[in-house]
Amino acid sequence: MALRLREDYRTLSGSEKAAIFMLALGEEHAKKLFSHMDDEEIMEISQVMSGLGKVSANIIERLFVDFAEQMSSTSSLVGTMDSTERLLMNVLGKDKVNSIMEEIRGPAGRTMWEKLGNVSEDVLASFLQKEYPQTVAVVLSKIEPNHAGAVLGQFPENFSMEVINRMLKMEAVTRDVLDDVEKTLRTEFMSNLARTSRLDSHEMMANIFNGMDRATETRFMQSLEQNLPDSAEKIRALMFTFDDLIAVDQAGVQTLIRASDKEKLPLALKGASEEIKDLFFSNMSERAAKIMREDMEAMGPVKLKDVEEAQSYVVNIAKDLEARGEIQIASGDDDDQLIY
């Protein structure tokens, strides 16, 4: 399968720049840099590195210039799971590397407890029912209360009451016990989950529909609404469109503006609602907003297909930023509303 070529330097995050920089330095220099990082830093850089794909020579050269170095390269880099694992093998022990790679392949989250928060309650409950009640009590005491409650609700009543009883009587958990529980979760649960987990079929179709042009998407959705109305409703709820960016807060919009291609953003806004335009312009400096308005006017008439492609690009940038925790996109539910 062909890997997407990364060519736009302006969309790179700090972590991506660090990952590219270390890959470009080579294993010996990267080894020295890794030795000065803590586990969380190694995890973050490794996770980004493994998903880089191809990186163009232009980006590498621009990056080294930014680091006040001189570099000339005609080749590209490929950051994959395998290349990341090989690099780490020269720095860390096999067990540590296996642990890191399992974390990367598993659900998102920096710690084991954050990762469990991204595992659905039915999947987590199915696994925990096979464990000792005391182990389950420790796990549920470490994850978010609402998630723990949802997991408890999946257990048979006798098992739930046993776990609750253990939680009520539980004293401070020692580091050794936590380490043992984390090891069990990593080796028996996360590694298997990473190999077997699959995207929900409706979520998968929503992602596919998001990548279609508007006419094709409308055609398929109308057909689904006629033949499979329940599925159409689920897919529509999971889809994320350019208009949904209205749910991004001010700081998030500013981050999105900085990360977006300066030629594609005005084209995307050209076909946007006045509400979306106002959202973006109000989060720019007066001068930047004036320049962008002038750029949009200078475009004249533009093809709908070009506008939709630009909007799809901005939406994908927003999704990437949200996945990295750099912006937050509210779902519209009351629980997601922010209080100032």
Buried (B, 14 or more C-beta within 10 A) or exposed (E): EEEEEBEBBEBBBEBBBBBBBBBBBEBEEBBEBBEEBEEEBBBBBBBBBBBBBBBBBBBBBBBBEEEEEEBEEEEBBEBBBEBBBEBBBEBBEEEBBBBBBBBBBBBBBBEBBEBBBEBBBEBBBEBBBEBEBBBBBBBBBBBEEEBBEBBBEBBEEEBBEBBBEBBEEEEEEEEEEBEEBBEBBBEEBBBEBBEEBEEEEBEEBBBEBBEBEBEEBEEBBEEBBEEEEEBBEBBBEBBBBBEBBBBBBEEBBBBBBEBBBEEBBBBBBBBBEEEBBEBBBEBBEEEEBEBBBEBBEEEEEBEEEBBBBBBBBBBBBBBBBBEBEBBBBBEEEEEEEEEE
